[in-house]
Amino acid sequence: MNPYEGFAQIYDQFMQDAPYEEWLQLLYTQGEALRQWDVADIGCGTGMLTVPLSMCTRTCVGVDASEAMLSEAQMRGMEARAKVQWLCQDIRDLRLPRPMDLVISTCDVINYLTDQTALEHVLRAVWRALKPGGAFAFDIIGPKRFLMLQDGYWHQIEEDAVLLHQTRVQGTQIEHDVHAFLQVEADGQDDLYMRIEESHQQAYYDADTLVRCLKDCGFVVEQLLADFAADGSLDEANRIIVWAKREEVSA
């Protein structure tokens, strides 16, 4: 099962603190230029960022490896009458239908690339997918949050669902064990719960390693933000936001 395949129907309930609004505000700083851009959101999940972003771009593509997540995204797009092309792809096999002005990847998707070889493979694929001078904007787990994930345990209770989330860290590798209980109706009974379990693997990359990999793959890093703040400390960041541009020379 692909990551989040089982969680697609309750994903949005437990992502209420995700920085979608902050991402939109950052992208809106591009002004009218954004309306002339072809944009792709890789690792788009249920389209919570993709759909509103598509309203202010020329074209928009949403990419995710989970068919279940894309099904939720497609329904969201249809309800909003958004024009989004949805593609079921693993970002390690990224093939976009046209060159892009901007590729984005949010909510730690890049951290799912669990070794530097896979990271550089995807960076080169994104480089090829961009127009000359195009941008790649994404976020990664910051040092402060990485520390919190070491032997961490969280739970979240909603009216019809419960989430239990345990994390372990070994070196730079992060293991997530996620358990959810979703209330379902069957034979007129509403006190039954479906259990969903998934395990995810991520890797932590410090800012210096990431900048070096981007440079090796043909990017120029224009901006590093700590929790979306230009004057924030990267060493104290929960999330590091990266804005990099494709160099004109061949990678």
C-alpha positions as CSV (number, residue, x, y, z in Angstrom):
1,M,0.0,0.0,0.0
2,N,1.3,3.5,-0.9
3,P,1.8,5.9,2.0
4,Y,-1.5,7.6,2.9
5,E,-3.6,5.2,0.8
6,G,-5.7,4.1,3.8
7,F,-5.7,7.6,5.3
8,A,-7.1,9.5,2.3
9,Q,-10.6,9.8,3.5
10,I,-9.6,11.3,6.9
11,Y,-6.4,13.0,5.9
12,D,-7.8,16.5,5.8
13,Q,-9.2,16.1,9.4
14,F,-5.7,15.6,10.8
15,M,-4.0,18.2,8.6
16,Q,-5.7,21.3,9.9
17,D,-2.4,22.7,11.1
18,A,-0.7,22.2,7.8
19,P,0.8,25.5,6.4
20,Y,-1.3,25.8,3.3
21,E,-2.3,29.3,4.0
22,E,1.3,30.3,4.6
23,W,2.3,28.7,1.3
24,L,-0.4,30.5,-0.6
25,Q,0.7,33.9,0.9
26,L,4.3,33.1,-0.1
27,L,3.2,32.2,-3.7
28,Y,1.0,35.3,-3.9
29,T,4.1,37.5,-3.5
30,Q,4.9,36.6,-7.1
31,G,2.0,38.9,-8.1
32,E,0.6,39.0,-11.6
33,A,3.5,36.8,-12.9
34,L,1.8,33.8,-11.1
35,R,-1.2,34.1,-13.4
36,Q,1.1,33.5,-16.4
37,W,2.8,30.5,-15.0
38,D,2.4,26.8,-15.5
39,V,2.6,25.2,-12.1
40,A,2.9,21.6,-10.7
41,D,2.3,20.5,-7.2
42,I,4.2,17.2,-6.6
43,G,3.1,15.1,-3.6
44,C,-0.2,17.1,-3.8
45,G,-2.2,14.8,-1.5
46,T,-5.9,15.7,-1.4
47,G,-5.3,18.9,-3.3
48,M,-5.8,21.3,-0.4
49,L,-3.1,23.6,-1.8
50,T,-3.3,22.6,-5.4
51,V,-7.0,23.6,-5.9
52,P,-6.8,27.2,-4.6
53,L,-3.4,27.7,-6.3
54,S,-4.9,26.6,-9.7
55,M,-7.3,29.6,-9.5
56,C,-4.4,32.0,-10.0
57,T,-2.2,30.2,-12.4
58,R,-2.3,29.6,-16.2
59,T,-2.3,25.8,-15.8
60,C,-1.9,23.5,-12.8
61,V,-0.9,19.9,-12.4
62,G,-1.3,17.9,-9.2
63,V,0.9,14.8,-8.8
64,D,0.7,12.1,-6.1
65,A,1.5,8.4,-5.8
66,S,-1.7,7.6,-4.0
67,E,-4.8,6.9,-6.2
68,A,-7.0,7.3,-3.1
69,M,-5.5,10.8,-2.3
70,L,-5.9,11.9,-5.9
71,S,-9.6,10.7,-5.8
72,E,-10.2,13.1,-2.9
73,A,-8.2,15.8,-4.7
74,Q,-10.3,15.4,-7.9
75,M,-13.5,15.7,-5.9
76,R,-12.2,18.9,-4.2
77,G,-11.3,20.3,-7.6
78,M,-14.7,19.5,-9.2
79,E,-16.5,21.1,-6.3
80,A,-14.4,24.3,-6.8
81,R,-14.7,24.1,-10.6
82,A,-10.9,24.2,-10.7
83,K,-8.9,23.2,-13.8
84,V,-6.3,20.8,-12.5
85,Q,-4.7,17.9,-14.4
86,W,-4.2,15.1,-11.9
87,L,-1.4,12.6,-12.4
88,C,-0.8,9.4,-10.4
89,Q,3.0,9.2,-10.2
90,D,5.7,8.6,-7.7
91,I,7.9,11.7,-7.7
92,R,10.9,9.5,-8.2
93,D,9.5,8.8,-11.7
94,L,8.4,12.4,-12.4
95,R,7.2,13.1,-15.9
96,L,5.2,16.2,-16.3
97,P,3.1,17.0,-19.5
98,R,4.8,20.3,-20.2
99,P,7.7,22.4,-19.0
100,M,6.8,24.3,-15.8
101,D,7.5,27.8,-14.5
102,L,7.1,26.6,-11.0
103,V,7.2,23.2,-9.2
104,I,6.2,23.1,-5.5
105,S,6.3,20.4,-2.9
106,T,4.9,21.0,0.6
107,C,4.4,19.3,3.9
108,D,7.7,17.4,4.1
109,V,7.2,15.4,0.8
110,I,10.9,15.8,0.0
111,N,11.8,14.1,3.4
112,Y,10.2,10.9,2.0
113,L,13.3,10.6,-0.2
114,T,15.2,8.5,2.3
115,D,18.7,8.8,0.9
116,Q,20.8,11.4,-0.9
117,T,20.9,9.4,-4.1
118,A,17.1,9.5,-4.3
119,L,17.0,13.1,-3.3
120,E,19.4,14.1,-6.2
121,H,17.5,11.9,-8.6
122,V,14.3,13.8,-7.9
123,L,16.1,17.2,-8.0
124,R,17.4,16.4,-11.4
125,A,13.9,15.3,-12.5
126,V,12.5,18.6,-11.3
127,W,15.3,20.5,-13.0
128,R,14.3,18.8,-16.3
129,A,10.6,19.6,-15.7
130,L,11.3,23.3,-15.4
131,K,11.6,26.0,-18.0
132,P,14.9,27.8,-18.0
133,G,14.8,30.1,-15.1
134,G,11.9,28.2,-13.5
135,A,11.6,27.8,-9.8
136,F,11.4,24.9,-7.4
137,A,9.8,25.8,-4.0
138,F,9.5,23.2,-1.2
139,D,9.8,22.7,2.5
140,I,11.6,20.2,4.7
141,I,11.7,19.3,8.3
142,G,13.7,21.8,10.4
143,P,16.1,21.1,13.2
144,K,13.6,21.9,16.0
145,R,10.9,19.6,14.7
146,F,13.5,16.9,14.0
147,L,14.4,17.0,17.7
148,M,10.7,16.7,18.6
149,L,10.3,13.6,16.4
150,Q,12.8,11.6,18.4
151,D,10.8,9.0,20.3
152,G,7.7,11.2,20.0
153,Y,4.1,10.2,20.6
154,W,1.0,12.2,19.7
155,H,-2.7,11.7,19.6
156,Q,-5.6,13.6,18.1
157,I,-9.3,13.0,18.8
158,E,-12.1,14.1,16.5
159,E,-15.8,13.5,16.6
160,D,-15.7,10.5,14.4
161,A,-12.0,9.6,14.3
162,V,-8.9,9.1,16.5
163,L,-5.3,9.3,15.4
164,L,-2.3,7.8,17.2
165,H,1.1,8.8,15.8
166,Q,4.5,7.5,17.1
167,T,7.9,8.5,15.7
168,R,11.4,7.1,16.2
169,V,14.7,8.5,14.9
170,Q,17.8,6.5,14.1
171,G,20.6,8.8,12.8
172,T,18.9,10.8,10.1
173,Q,16.2,8.3,9.5
174,I,12.7,8.9,10.8
175,E,10.1,6.2,11.3
176,H,6.4,7.0,11.6
177,D,3.8,4.5,12.9
178,V,0.3,5.8,12.4
179,H,-2.9,4.3,13.7
180,A,-6.4,5.6,13.1
181,F,-9.8,4.6,14.2
182,L,-12.6,5.8,11.9
183,Q,-16.3,5.6,12.9
184,V,-18.3,3.7,10.3
185,E,-22.0,2.7,9.9
186,A,-22.9,-0.9,9.2
187,D,-26.2,-2.6,9.5
188,G,-27.7,0.4,11.2
189,Q,-25.0,0.5,13.9
190,D,-23.0,3.7,14.3
191,D,-20.7,2.6,17.1
192,L,-18.3,0.6,14.9
193,Y,-14.8,1.7,14.0
194,M,-12.5,0.8,11.2
195,R,-8.9,0.5,12.1
196,I,-6.2,1.9,9.7
197,E,-2.5,1.4,10.1
198,E,0.4,2.7,8.1
199,S,4.2,3.0,8.5
200,H,6.1,5.8,6.8
201,Q,9.9,6.4,6.4
202,Q,11.5,9.8,6.1
203,A,15.0,11.2,6.2
204,Y,16.3,14.5,7.8
205,Y,18.5,16.8,5.7
206,D,20.3,19.7,7.2
207,A,20.2,23.0,5.2
208,D,23.9,22.8,4.2
209,T,23.5,19.3,2.7
210,L,20.3,20.4,0.9
211,V,21.9,23.5,-0.6
212,R,24.9,21.5,-1.8
213,C,22.7,18.9,-3.5
214,L,20.6,21.6,-5.2
215,K,23.8,23.2,-6.5
216,D,25.1,19.9,-7.8
217,C,21.8,19.3,-9.6
218,G,21.8,22.7,-11.4
219,F,19.9,25.0,-9.0
220,V,20.7,28.3,-7.5
221,V,19.2,28.7,-4.0
222,E,17.6,32.2,-3.9
223,Q,15.9,32.0,-0.4
224,L,15.8,29.9,2.7
225,L,13.1,30.8,5.2
226,A,12.7,29.6,8.7
227,D,8.9,28.9,9.3
228,F,8.2,31.3,6.4
229,A,10.1,34.2,8.1
230,A,12.9,35.8,6.2
231,D,14.6,36.9,9.5
232,G,14.0,33.6,11.3
233,S,16.8,31.3,12.6
234,L,17.3,28.2,10.5
235,D,18.7,26.4,13.6
236,E,15.4,27.0,15.5
237,A,13.1,26.3,12.6
238,N,10.3,23.7,12.7
239,R,10.1,23.9,8.9
240,I,12.6,25.2,6.3
241,I,11.2,26.7,3.1
242,V,13.4,26.6,0.0
243,W,13.1,28.7,-3.1
244,A,15.6,27.6,-5.8
245,K,15.8,28.4,-9.5
246,R,17.0,26.3,-12.4
247,E,20.3,27.6,-13.8
248,E,20.5,28.2,-17.5
249,V,23.4,25.7,-18.0
250,S,22.8,22.0,-18.4
251,A,22.8,19.9,-15.2
